[in-house]
Amino acid sequence: MKSVLSAPASTARGGPLWLIRHNFWLKMSSCLIAVFLWLYVQYDTAELHVSTHSFKMTLPDPPADLVITSQKTFDINLKATGPRDLTPAEIDKLSATVDLSSVKIGRNRCIVEFTPPPGLGSGWQWELSRNVIWVDIDKVKMAVKDIVLETRGLTKPYLVYTGATLQPLKTEIRGAGAKVESVKSVRASLDLSTAEPGNFYIVKLEPLNAQGKPVADVICDPSEVAVRPALIPAPTQKYLVVTPTWKGQLALGHRLADVQIKPNQVAVTGRSEVLARLVSIETEPLNLDGLKESAILKTTLKIPPGVKVESSPLVQVSLRIEPTASRGD
């Protein structure tokens, strides 16, 4: 009877030698690599989100002795590609700029520099509609100009404007040489319709050319002026035209051909704001009822509240009454 010898443990199925002979670790490594590649491909082929956005780019100031003479604000379009859409907060933070620290007088080619919003680094692509802009630079020129006050509107009825004081009287203007040379005056405009006695008003200054048009890109220093208008009460005496009023009707077939009033104007006094609203003063109604012939009537003035008539309130009104022409005439 044959005896059966058992194999050593190291070479038995599942033992170390068996595993080595059958490439277990190589097969395990291949599986792990395959899983890693699958995950990588899945991530790399994930759906990308593409969106376009627009924002404005304003150029920074150049060195102190230089000034920009060309366009200062640009519309920038941006194409964003990434794993998701940008949030509203991220869109608000989109910005670009250029470096003007080394620009020279004349036309300069400047590179537009875009900085992604915080936290959006790898996995995102950014494409600007323009990567280069041209910026014109000139040397700053300065000049000192007198400030000219211009008034608009009408004072309140009870006030009279007699002039104004300014502080300061001069301003320094600054800008590109050609533009500074085109400035012929600097205007401060005061609205008299809102002015009150004793008040100061802060008014913005405007550089103007020879045609009186504002000159853009010229800076005034100071840019505002304090204006104190001189306002005094309007006169408390005034002459008003006497205007007759009527009641009743003339006799049938007659007309009022002429009216003479004596006096035809009177002097009145009162508060300036009351007098400012008056241009005439009426009489008490004159009765024309049934009149056929010319007549001299007497009446009195209808005096408004707050007003005093300096002369007699009696008024004499001469009426010339004529027959109307008949149809047969």
C-alpha positions in Angstrom: 0.0 0.0 0.0 1.4 3.3 -1.2 1.9 6.1 1.3 0.9 9.7 0.4 3.4 12.5 1.4 1.9 15.9 2.2 3.4 19.1 0.6 5.3 21.5 2.8 3.2 24.5 4.2 5.2 27.0 2.2 4.3 25.5 -1.1 0.7 24.6 -0.3 -2.1 26.4 -2.1 -2.3 29.9 -0.5 1.2 29.6 1.0 3.9 32.2 0.3 5.6 30.3 -2.4 2.4 29.5 -4.1 1.4 33.2 -4.1 4.8 34.2 -5.5 4.6 31.5 -8.2 1.2 32.7 -9.2 2.0 36.6 -9.4 -0.5 37.6 -6.7 1.2 40.9 -5.9 1.5 41.9 -9.5 -2.1 41.2 -10.1 -3.1 43.2 -7.0 -1.0 46.2 -8.1 -2.6 46.1 -11.5 -6.0 46.2 -9.9 -5.1 49.1 -7.8 -3.7 51.0 -10.8 -6.8 50.3 -12.8 -9.0 51.6 -10.0 -6.9 54.8 -9.7 -7.0 55.4 -13.5 -10.7 54.9 -13.5 -11.2 57.5 -10.8 -8.8 59.9 -12.5 -10.6 59.6 -15.8 -14.0 60.0 -14.1 -12.8 63.3 -12.5 -11.0 64.5 -15.6 -14.1 63.9 -17.8 -16.6 65.5 -15.3 -18.8 68.1 -17.0 -17.2 71.5 -17.1 -19.3 74.7 -16.6 -18.6 77.6 -19.0 -19.9 81.1 -18.3 -19.2 84.6 -19.5 -19.2 87.7 -17.4 -18.7 91.5 -17.9 -17.2 94.0 -15.5 -15.6 97.4 -15.7 -11.9 98.1 -15.2 -10.8 101.6 -14.1 -7.2 102.5 -14.6 -5.2 103.3 -11.5 -3.4 106.7 -11.3 0.0 107.0 -13.0 3.0 108.5 -11.1 2.2 112.0 -9.6 3.8 114.0 -12.4 1.9 112.3 -15.2 -1.7 112.1 -16.2 -3.9 109.8 -18.4 -5.3 111.6 -21.5 -7.0 108.6 -23.1 -9.8 106.3 -22.0 -9.8 105.5 -18.3 -12.6 102.9 -18.0 -12.8 99.7 -20.0 -15.5 97.0 -20.4 -13.9 93.6 -19.8 -15.5 90.4 -20.9 -14.4 87.2 -19.1 -14.9 83.5 -20.1 -14.7 81.3 -17.0 -14.4 77.5 -17.3 -14.6 75.3 -14.2 -16.3 72.5 -12.3 -19.3 74.7 -11.4 -20.9 78.1 -12.0 -19.5 81.2 -10.2 -21.6 82.4 -7.3 -23.0 86.0 -7.3 -20.4 86.9 -4.6 -17.6 85.6 -6.7 -18.9 87.5 -9.8 -18.9 90.7 -7.8 -15.2 90.2 -7.0 -14.1 89.8 -10.6 -11.6 92.6 -11.4 -8.6 93.4 -13.5 -6.0 96.1 -13.6 -2.9 97.3 -15.3 0.5 98.4 -13.9 1.1 102.1 -14.8 4.1 102.6 -12.5 6.6 102.6 -15.4 4.6 104.4 -18.1 6.2 107.2 -20.1 4.8 110.3 -21.9 3.1 109.2 -25.1 1.2 105.9 -26.0 1.9 102.9 -23.7 1.1 99.3 -24.3 -0.2 97.8 -21.0 -0.9 94.2 -20.1 -4.2 93.6 -18.4 -3.7 91.6 -15.2 -6.6 89.4 -14.0 -6.7 88.0 -10.5 -9.2 85.1 -9.8 -11.5 85.5 -6.9 -10.2 84.0 -3.6 -10.3 80.2 -3.5 -10.6 79.6 -7.3 -7.2 78.4 -8.2 -6.6 75.0 -9.8 -9.4 73.5 -11.9 -10.4 76.9 -13.4 -9.5 78.5 -16.7 -9.9 82.3 -17.3 -10.0 83.9 -20.8 -10.2 87.7 -21.1 -11.7 89.5 -24.0 -8.6 91.8 -24.1 -5.2 91.2 -22.7 -3.6 94.5 -23.9 -4.8 98.1 -23.8 -3.2 101.3 -25.0 -2.9 104.2 -22.6 -1.9 107.8 -23.5 0.1 109.6 -21.0 1.0 113.3 -20.8 3.0 115.4 -18.3 0.9 117.2 -15.7 0.5 121.0 -16.0 -0.8 123.3 -13.3 -2.2 126.9 -13.3 -3.9 129.2 -10.8 -7.3 130.7 -11.8 -9.7 133.2 -10.4 -13.1 131.9 -9.3 -16.0 133.6 -11.1 -19.4 133.4 -9.3 -22.4 132.9 -11.5 -26.0 133.1 -10.1 -29.1 131.3 -11.3 -32.7 131.4 -10.2 -34.6 134.2 -8.5 -34.4 135.2 -4.9 -37.4 134.8 -2.6 -39.9 137.6 -3.2 -39.0 139.4 0.1 -35.3 139.5 -0.6 -32.9 141.4 -2.8 -29.5 140.0 -3.9 -26.7 142.6 -3.7 -23.6 140.4 -4.2 -21.6 137.7 -2.5 -18.3 136.9 -0.9 -16.1 133.8 -1.9 -13.6 131.8 0.1 -11.1 131.2 -1.5 -10.9 133.6 -4.4 -8.6 131.4 -6.5 -8.0 127.7 -7.3 -5.2 125.6 -8.7 -6.1 123.6 -11.8 -4.2 120.4 -12.7 -4.3 118.2 -15.8 -2.8 117.4 -19.2 -1.0 120.4 -20.7 -3.4 121.0 -23.6 -6.5 120.7 -21.4 -5.2 123.1 -18.7 -4.3 125.6 -21.4 -7.9 125.4 -22.8 -9.4 126.5 -19.4 -10.3 130.2 -19.5 -12.3 130.5 -16.3 -13.4 128.5 -13.3 -17.1 128.9 -12.4 -19.0 128.6 -9.1 -22.7 128.5 -9.6 -25.1 129.7 -6.8 -28.9 129.0 -6.8 -30.5 132.1 -5.5 -33.9 130.5 -5.2 -32.8 128.6 -2.1 -30.5 131.3 -0.6 -31.3 132.8 2.8 -29.6 135.8 4.6 -26.5 135.0 6.7 -26.0 131.4 5.3 -22.8 130.0 3.6 -23.2 127.6 0.7 -20.6 125.1 -0.5 -20.4 125.2 -4.3 -18.6 122.9 -6.7 -16.1 124.5 -9.1 -16.2 123.9 -12.8 -13.3 124.6 -15.2 -14.7 126.2 -18.5 -13.2 126.8 -21.9 -13.5 129.9 -24.1 -17.1 128.8 -25.1 -18.2 128.4 -21.5 -18.3 124.6 -21.8 -16.9 122.4 -18.9 -13.4 121.0 -19.6 -13.2 117.3 -18.6 -10.3 115.7 -16.8 -9.1 118.9 -15.2 -8.9 118.8 -11.4 -9.5 121.9 -9.2 -7.8 122.2 -5.9 -9.7 123.1 -3.9 -12.7 121.6 -5.8 -15.3 123.6 -3.8 -15.8 127.2 -2.6 -17.8 128.7 0.2 -20.2 131.4 -1.0 -22.0 133.8 1.3 -24.7 135.8 -0.6 -25.5 139.3 0.5 -29.3 139.4 0.8 -31.3 142.3 2.2 -35.1 142.7 2.7 -37.0 143.9 -0.3 -38.3 147.5 -0.1 -41.3 148.0 2.3 -42.9 150.6 0.0 -44.4 149.9 -3.4 -46.6 151.6 -6.0 -49.6 149.6 -7.2 -51.8 150.2 -10.2 -55.4 150.9 -9.3 -57.8 148.4 -11.1 -61.6 149.1 -11.0 -64.1 146.4 -10.4 -67.7 146.4 -11.6 -71.1 145.1 -10.8 -74.4 145.3 -12.7 -74.9 146.1 -16.4 -75.3 149.3 -18.5 -78.7 150.0 -20.0 -79.5 148.0 -23.1 -78.1 149.6 -26.2 -75.1 151.3 -24.5 -71.4 150.5 -24.1 -68.5 151.7 -21.9 -66.3 153.6 -24.3 -63.6 154.9 -21.9 -62.5 154.7 -18.2 -60.3 157.3 -16.4 -59.1 156.6 -12.9 -57.8 159.2 -10.5 -55.4 158.4 -9.0 -54.4 155.5 -11.3 -51.7 154.3 -8.9 -51.1 154.6 -5.1 -48.2 154.1 -2.8 -48.5 151.4 -0.2 -46.3 150.1 2.6 -46.2 146.8 4.4 -44.0 143.7 4.9 -41.7 143.0 2.0 -42.9 139.4 1.5 -46.6 140.7 1.3 -45.7 143.6 -1.1 -43.7 141.2 -3.3 -46.9 139.3 -4.3 -48.8 142.5 -5.3 -48.8 144.3 -8.6 -52.2 146.1 -8.5 -54.9 147.1 -6.0 -58.6 146.8 -6.7 -61.4 149.2 -6.0 -64.7 148.3 -4.3 -67.2 147.3 -7.1 -68.7 150.2 -9.1 -72.4 149.9 -9.9 -73.1 150.2 -13.6 -76.7 149.0 -13.4 -78.9 150.9 -15.9 -76.5 153.7 -16.7 -77.1 155.4 -20.1 -74.9 158.5 -19.9 -71.4 159.3 -19.0 -70.8 159.6 -15.2 -68.2 160.3 -12.6 -68.3 157.7 -9.8 -66.5 157.6 -6.5 -65.4 154.5 -4.6 -62.7 153.3 -2.2 -59.8 151.0 -2.5 -60.1 147.3 -1.4 -57.0 147.2 0.8 -55.3 143.8 1.2 -54.5 142.6 4.8 -51.1 143.8 6.0 -50.9 146.7 3.6 -51.3 150.4 4.3 -52.2 153.0 1.7 -50.1 156.2 2.1 -52.7 158.5 0.5 -56.5 158.8 0.6 -58.3 155.5 -0.2 -60.9 157.4 -2.2 -60.8 156.9 -6.0 -62.7 158.8 -8.7 -63.7 157.0 -11.8 -64.8 158.8 -14.9 -67.0 156.7 -17.3 -67.7 157.6 -20.9 -70.8 155.8 -22.0 -72.1 155.7 -25.6 -75.0 154.2 -27.4 -74.2 151.2 -29.4 -74.7 151.5 -33.1 -78.0 150.0 -34.4 -78.0 147.4 -37.1 -79.5 149.8 -39.6 -76.7 152.4 -39.2 
